[in-house]
Amino acid sequence: MTEQTTLRPEIGNPKVQAESIYKSYNVDGKIEPVLAGVDLTVSPGQIVSLIGPSGCGKSTLLNIVAGLDQPDSGRVMLDGDPQRRRLGRIGYMQQKDLLMPWRTVLDNAVLGLEIQGVPRRDARQRALELTGLFGLRGFENQYPFALSGGMRQRAAFLRTMMLDQGVVLLDEPFGALDALTRVQMQEWLMEIWTSLERTIILITHDVDEAILLSDQVYVLTARPARVSMIMDINLPRPRDYKQTTGPEFVELKARLLAPLHEETAKQV
């Protein structure tokens, strides 16, 4: 049964809305259902997290939202328009930074703009104006091998944000980082989100991360995925990691862990 808290009022159309998304794949001649009627509504300027068991279909859902894949049935609307092209209009950053090793930080950052036909000089100037905000000033001419994991993720995020897309999808962007660096990157992401006013959909396996960053958290069941819970996170902003030990945060965490434990038990 789906548990849903009272949602905040929405202003105008949702930025992203997925309705009754079904998706299956043919694996060795057998139909494997992945998504079983998933609904998702993200208001402008929100951060919404998706959590659920490994392999439940979270990345498949992001691929569909991004326009990289199509659902078997259901629809995705961008700014209220089901016909609006999504591919290329939505930023997408995956767990691996995917930086080109032969390109400097600055040249990696402008790659998307170059593909769009923006003159190299103009693209580089726009990137230079943002390196300070992304904590990369002084590293513009470094190659990826010389950067820490956190710095590489900042560079990858700069490349994603350079395209100036209103919606950004993040698929476990900090999953490969050590615990301390991960905390630093979470707090940094909140600062960037405040400055750039983007709508973000985030996949994570870290319940603390979901609560700390998000306005809402969607909990998905094991495959084929359905939404088992939608929770508003009404913690005051700006947030920092000190809040993770507060009683309200702990209560939210317990409520989110309960359905996750139930799904894990089903898989054993």
Steps between C-alpha positions, in 0.01 A plus 500: 500500500634844410564739787489863398547809710330829423672652199581869475278699262632511146531821299386451142599188312748251643843528341513124443208258521509129425165322490448125532837401353531132405820353358616146423804356323542181300780304667596178322150469360329564833310818581639658817278775644698789652252780570138430590301822487739755652374856554736789570424871541776757545419868549724779366810550711458185708755233582326161493682178592425144391603220734433128483667157482791454260384409152141610554492726194598846628752558221249371244255762622761776464584379148133531409469847656812608308359370172774238459243221520125478445241342729285211386204707618444819696634844423751759618421870488752783513348832607155345458553407135503127412616580146802706599829340400704401806814351348767766516284733710570329833842478665614154607799422720581141590705349781816479289630844411573394138756779457713481187853423629668690215304820571567748780234592756408804295486307173287229660262762635433650156459172313121514490499859382748418225273219381213751491708724275589772750831662398787360706610841625149589622455159663830525685417849625165380637671208673766724654228715654367194687822329613504694827142403586584135432820508706722451196680833476871433454432152362373604156809367319537178699427161345258257669776263620635780721167562677347343810172314472309797635666739258422272207133495602498880521645516149240255370224697667629824348489336157138395564392842626674689219220393266259717702224239509221559750482134609804300613500125567765365738556123518692436823750776426682456832471123537866429429639760740631442852272600789667833583520614138140393446380722786695793361353445154146477635532835674665648190214374281247677723692826455515455123129417481415818691716710268394352165130426569479166322244221538685183603400131504752295695552125533670393820532196725591723794193585709686778684593654165141480376364675809774760519473610137137452408164671509338163434611138505339224293551144626481232231428132552711214368466422129259550340510836672200686634492800732445379857544834678525870424634710784528876528822615666402820678829561679595868488754621246786571475597157629828352615618165624451592867127451445547126440518438876189704586179326615295611197763369260525170688123458492491557124782251453317232699187548290696466176699199613189300593375436142857448378552227759172339395610489137842362593338224703290398199818450296671271750 
